[in-house]
Amino acid sequence: MERRSKIYNGSSLLKTKLSRRKALSTAGKIAITAVVAGAIAGVGGYLAGSTRVAPATPAPEKTVTKTVTATKTVTVAGTAPPPAATTTTVTETMAKTVTETVTMTSALPKLEISHWTWVTKVMEKAFELSNALAKFNVEVSMESLTTSQVYDKLTVAATAGTGAPDWVILENEFTPRFASMGILRSLDEFGVEKYLDKFPKFWVDSGSYEGKVYGMPWDIGPCGIFYRIDLFEKYGLEPLKPGMTWDDVVEIGMQFLGTEGAKDHVFMSFPTNDRGPLTALIQSKGGKIFEGNKCVLDSGEALEVIKFVADLRDKKIISMEPWWTDEWYAKVADGYFLCIPAGQWLGGFLRDWMAPDSVGLWRATSLPYWEKNKPTGGIYGGSNFCITTQTTDEKAERIWELIKFLTTDLDGVNALYKASGFFPANMEYLELIKGSTEPYFGDQRWLEPFVEELKHTPVMEYSHLWTHYIGNVNALLERLAAGEDPVAVAKEIADIIRSEIG
C-alpha cells in the first residue's frame, strides 16, 4: 500500500482538505428542519429553517464577504435558555427568564472589525438574537471561508506580517499551532483567567500554548456512540449505556456476530479517513500523540489504542471504511451499521439529513470506559474565538468584550446556541439544557451522557505540531484496515512524523 507523508509548514499548512471537513462543508448546504440541541461541533454553515438537498459531492469553495451593522438601541428580554428546537422538552430550570437592557454607549466610538469564519450565517443570526453589535457598538465585516481557507490565509498573513483579520474562529486543535506562529494575542492580557472556570479545564488546557490561553472556547464535541435501538432489540442485545466498558461493548459485539443479523449488518463502523474516533479513544485512555517536541504515537496508551482497534478489526466487530461518502451515507440511512462512534454533533446529522426517516430508532451514549467505574471521555471537534496580533489595541479590547459576551454570558451563549445548535463549551449552560429530550432519539435525554462525559475527559495536548499528525493519521488507519500489524504501522507512521519534525 502506498504510504503518504505530508509536511505542513508555511502557506502549505493545509494543502489537503480533511475528509470530515468536506462532509461538514456539504452539510452546511443540507436541510435543517430546526436548530436543536447539539447539531455540530466546530463546523460551519448549518442554518435552521432552510430546506436544501444534499449534493453528491461538496460544492466548490468560494469566498464571500458580508458586513453586519447594528444601527439602533433596543431592549432585549431573553429566556435563558431553552434549547431552540420546538421538539425539545423544557424543564422549569431551563425556563428561567433573564432580562437585560441593551444600551448603546455613546462614549464608545463605533468600530469596524473584520472576522474570518466558516459559520457566517450562524454569526449573523446570533448577532441578531442577542443584539450584540449594538451592545458593543461594532460593525462586523465577515469573510466566509472554509476551514482550510482560513488556515491557509492565516498562515500567509502570519508569514507576511500583514493581511490577518481582527478576529478569527479556529478549531481547538489548531489554536496552539497558530499561537506558536505569533499571529494570535494571548487572552491573558484581558483577564481571561476570571472566566475559565465556565469551561471544562481540559478543553482550555488542550488549546493553550506554553501556559497561555489564546482562544475563548465556543463549542465542543464530546465523542460517544450512536446506535440503532431497534436492531439491538431485534437481535437480543443489551442496549449501550453510560458506565459500560469497552469489554462490555466487545462482548455485545461478539454476541451480535453469532446472530442472523451478522449476515446483513455490521456491528460498528470505523473510519479510514477521519482521525476523530481514533484520537478520541487515545484521549479517553489518557494517551498522547506528542510529548513536548517528540512524537509518541507508537508508545504508551496511544499504541495500546491502535492495537485495540486492530483487535476489533480482527474480531470483525468493526468495519473500517471511508466515511463521508455517498456509499457510507446510504449504509447509515439503511441501518447497515448498528453503531457509529462520533461526536455529539452526529445527532443533528442523523436527524436532519443522514437518516431523517429513522425517527425513534437511534439512541446515544457516552464513550465507554476502559476500566469499570473509572469514567473517562474523548473529544471529536470543537472551536475557539481568537484575536489576532495584527489588530489594534482599541479593536482588540472591543472584540474581547464581544467574545466574552458570546461565550460566558448566558444570553450570548444562548444566542449562539439557538443560531447554530453547536454544543456549547460553557458548562453552566450545558447544565441547564442537559435534561432536554428529543423525539428522534425516542424522547431520550440524549444530551445528558455527553455533558457528564465532559466532567471526566482527560487533557489531550494538541501541540503546535498537530498538523504532522493530521497529515499522516489517515495512512495509519488505511493500513490498519488493510490488515497490517498495528505495532509496525504505528512505528513507521511515528517515524515519518519524527522525520518531518526534524
N, C-alpha and C positions, 0 to 999 in steps of 0.2 A: 504493500500500500504506500502511496506517495505520502511523504511526511512534509508537513508545512511548517515553515518558520517565518514569522513576520516581525520585523523590528519597527517599533513605533517611536519616532522622535521628530522634533521639529514640526513642520507643517504636514507631515505624513502620519500624524498621531493616529488617525482612524482611516486608513486607506480602504478598509473593507467594512461594510456595514454589518452590525451584529444581527444575526438571524432573527432573534426575537424582536429587535427594534424594527425590522422590516414589517413583521406582523403587526406590531403596535402602531406603526405608521398607517398601515392598511386599516387597522381597527378604528383609527380616527375618522375614517370615511364610512364607517358602518353604522347601522341603526342603533340608537339607544332609545328605548321607549320611556325610560325615566332615569334620572340620575339617582343611584341608590347607594346604600352602604357598601363601600369598598370596591369600586369598579376597577381602577387601575392604579398601580404604584409606579410613580416616576416616569410616566409615559404620556404622550400628548395627543390632543385633538379629539377627545371623546366628549361630545356635547349632547346634553339632554334635548329631547324634543325633535331631533332630526330623524328623517327616515331615508336611509340610503341602502344601496345594495353592495355587498362585499365584492370588490373586484377580484379577479382570479390572481392578479399579480399586483404588487404595490404600485400606486400611482407615481408618476415621475416627481422627483423632488423639485420644489420651487421656492423661491424666496419672496415673501410678502412683507411689506412694511405698513403698519397701521398705527395711527395716533389716536389715543383715547384722552378726552379732555373733560374735566369737571368744570361746570360753569355756574353752579348755584349752591346756596346753603340750604340744607334740609334737616328735618328732624327724623331720625330713624328709630322705630320701635321694632326690635327683633326678638325672635324666640331663640333661646339658647339652650340646646339646639334641637329641634327634632331633625332626624335624617330627612333627606329630600324626597325619598320615594313615597309615593302615595300608598304603596302596599306595605309600608313599614308600620309596625305597631309601636306607638309612642307611650313610654311609661310616664308616670307622674313626675319623676325626677327630670326626665328629658323635657317635659313641657314647661319647665320653669321659664318665666319671662324675664328678659334683660332689656332694659330701655336705656338708650344713650342719646344724648343730644349732640349732633354733629355740627360744629361751628367752624366756619371758615375764619382762620386767623389772619386778619388784615396786616398784622405786623410782619408776617412771613411773605416774602415775595414769591410769586408763582415760579416754579422751576420746571423745565422740561427735562425729563430723564429718559434715557434710552435703555431698552431691555431686549435681550435675545432670549427666545423661548420657543419650545415646541408645543405649547399649550395656549396659544393666543386667545382662542375663543373662551377658554376657561378663565383666563385672567380678566378679559373684558367683562364677563358675567360676574365674577367675584367683585370687581370694582363697582359694578352697577348695584349689586345686592348690598354691599357694605358702605357705599358712598365714600370709599377710602380716598379717592382722588380729591374730593372737596375737603375732606377732613385734613389732609396734609398739603393742600394747595399745590398739587403737582399735575403735570401733563405727561403721560407715558407714551413714548414712541416705541412701539413693539415691532421687532423684526422676526417674522415667523420662519423658523428653520427646523430642519430635522436634527436629531441628536448629533449625528456625525458632522453635520454642517456647523453646529455650534462649536464642537470640539476642534474641528479643523480651523475655523476662523479665529477662535480664541488662541489657538497655538500660534497662528500667524501674527496676531496682534501682540502676543507676549514676546515673540522674537523681534518684531519690528519696533516695539515700544510705543505703538500707537494703533488706533483702529478698534479698540475694545469698547463695548457698551458701558453704561454706568453700572448696570447690574445684570445678572445672568442666572439662569437656572442650570444646575449641574446635578447629575446623578451622584449619590454619595460616594460611589466607587471612584469617581474621577476627581473629587474635590482635593484630595492630597496631591494628586498629580499636578493640578494647576496651581495649587498653593506653592509647590516646590519651584514652579516657574516664575514666581513673583508677580503673577497677574491678579492675585486676589488679596484684598485687605483682610487683615486679621480683625475679627469682630470683637476681640478682647478690648480694643480701644473704645468700644461703645458700651462696655459694661455687660457683655453677653452673659457672664457668669451668673448674674442675678436671675436669669430666665432658664437656665439649662435644666433645672430640676423638673421642668414641664415635659421633658422628653426622656426616653429611655437612655440611661447613661452609656450603654454600649454603642448606641447609634451616634451620639455626639463624639465619643472617643474614636469610633471607626472612621469618621470623616474628618478628623483633625489631623494636623501636621505639625510635628515637632513640638507638641504640647500646646498648640494654639488652635483656636476654633476659627475656621474660615467659611463655614456655611451654616445658615439657620435652617434646621430641619423643617421640611414641609410635609412630605408623605413618606410612608414606609410600607414595605411589603413582606410581612411575616409569611414564611413558607409553611404549607400544610399539605393535606391530601384531600382531593375531591373524589368522591366515589359514588357509584350507582347503587343506591339502596335497593332498588327493585331487583337487580341481578344478585346482590348479596342474599336477599331473601329467597330468590328463586333457587339458588344453589346451596341453601342452608348454611351460609357463612355468618359468623358473628360480625355485626357492624363495627366499623372502626370508631374509636372514641378517644378523647384526651386521656393520657396516662398509659396508653398501650406502649409497649416497647417494640423495637424492630423485630425482636424474636417472635413476638405475638403476631406481627404482620406477616412475617415469613411463614409461620405456622398456618395462618389463614390462607396464604397464597398456595402453599403445598396442598392444603385441603381442597382448594378450588381445582388444582390440576388433576385431582382424582375424580372430578365430576364430568358430566356430559358437556358442561359449559366450556371446557377447555378446547373443544373442537371448533367452537365458533367465536371465542373471545380470548383476549389477553388479559392477564391479571393487572399488570401495571405498565404504563408507557414511560419510557425514559429517553430523553433527547440525546442526539449525537451532535447537535448544532446549537446548543444553548447551555451555557455554563451554570444557569441558575440552580437547578436541583442539586448538582454535584457540590457547588460552592456552599449551598445552604446546609447540606449534610456535613461537610467538613467543619463549618462553623458550629453546628449543633454539637459536634463531638469535641469542641474546644480546640480544633486544629488551626494551623496557619498555612498560608501559601508563601509568605515572606516573613523573615525574621531579620529586621534591620535591612541591610542591603543584600541579604542572602536568600535565595530561593530554597524552600524546604518542602516542596511539593512531594518529594519522594521519600519522606520520612515521617515519623510520628503519626499523629491522628490523621493527617491528610492521606498518607499511604494506606492506613487501615480502612479508610472510607473507600478509596479506589479499589482495594481488594474486596471490600464488601459488595460494591457494585458489580464487580466481576463475578462474585459468587451468586448474586441474584440472577445475573445473565446465565450462568451455568445451570442453575436450577430452573431456568425458564420462567421465573416469577416476573421478570421484566422483559419487555421487548424494546430494544434500542433501535431508534429510527429518527429521521429528521422530523422536527416539529415545525409548525407554522407553514405548512404546505397544504395545498388543496386536498391531497390524499389524506393527510392527517386530520384535517378538519372534518372530512367525510366520516372517518372512523369514529371520531369523537361523537358526532351527531348520531351515528348509527348504534352507539352503545358497544362498540367493539372493545373498548378498554373499560375494565371495572374501576380502575384507579388512575388518577393523574396527580403527581406531586408538583405543586405550583404555588406561586404567591397568591395571597388573598384576592388579588385583583382578578384571578381567573373566574371567580364567581360571577362578576359582571360580564365577562366574555361569554361564559356558558349561557347565561340567561338571555343576553341581548342579541347575540348573533351566531355563536358557535353551535348551540343546541337549544334554540328558543322553544322547541316543541316538547322538551323534556321536563315540563313543569312538575315539580314534586318528586322527580326521580333521582335527583342528586342530593348529597349531603356533604358537609365539610368538617374536617377535624384538624387539629394542630399536628405539628410534626411529631412522630413517635420518639420516645426516649430511647437512649442507648442502654440505660440501666433502670430497673424498676424503681419507682419512687424518686427518681432524680430528674426533675423537669429540665428541659432544655429547649432550644429553638434555633432557627436559622432564617436568614433574610434573603429575599428574592426580589430586589428592586427597591427604589426609594430615591428621593432627591432633596436638594438644598437650594435656598436662595443665597446668592453670593454677591458681594460688592467688589468691583474691580479697582485696581490701583490706578487706573487711568481716568477716574472721575475726580471731580474737585472735592475738597473737604466739605463745602457747603452742601453739595448734592449728596455726598456720602451720608451726612447726618440725617438728611430728609429721607433718603432711601432706607436707612436703618429704622427710622420710626415707622415707615410703611411696612417693611418686612416684619418688624416686631409685632405690629398690629395683626398682620395676616397669619402669624404663626403662634402667638401667645395670647392674644385677646380672644375670648370665646366668640364674640361677634365676627371677628375677622376669620377665625378658623372655620366657623360655621358657613360663612360666605364662600370660602374656597371649597368646602366640602359639598355644599349644595350645587356649586357650579361645575364640579368635576366628578364627585364620587370617589376620589382618591382617598385611600385610608390615611387619615391624618397621623402625624408623628406625635401630636400633642396628647399626652396620656390623660390629662384632665377631661378632654373632650371625648376620648375613647371610652372612658368610664361611664360617660353619660349615654352613649349610644350602643354600648355592647349588648344590651338586652333586646335590641331590635330583632324582629322576626321577618322572614322573607318567604312568601308563598312558593317561589321557585325551589327553595330548599325544604319544602314540606313544613313551612312555618317554624323551622329550626331557628334557634337563637344563634345564627351561624357566625356572627362576629365574635362572640364571647371566647371561643377557643384561641383565636388569633390574638385578641387583646391580652389574654392570660399568658400566652407564649412569649410575648414581648418582655414580660417581667422576669424571664429566666434565660434569655438569649445571651450567650457569651459574646465578647468582642471579637470581631474579625477585622484586623488591621488591613485596610485596603492598600495602603502604601503608595508612594509616588511611582512605584514600579509596576503597578497593577496592569497596565496595558500590555506588558510582556506576557502575563498570564492569559489575558483575553485573547492575545494573538496566537496562542498555542493550545489552549484547552480543547478546542473542537477536534484537533488532531488526536489528542489523547482519547476523547470519547469515541471517535470513529474507529480507532484501533482496538479499543475495548469491545466495541460492537462486532468487530471482525474476529474476535476470539483470542486476541493476543494476551500474553501473560501480563497481568497488571503491574507486577513489580518491575519488570523490564521496561514496560511502556512508561511508567511514572519516572523512572530514572532517565530515560532518553529524552523525554519532554523537559524534565527539570534541567538536564544538561544543556538543552537548546536555550532555555531561558537564561541559564547562568552565562552562556557564551554571549548572549545579547547584552546582558548587563555589563559584562566585562570585568 
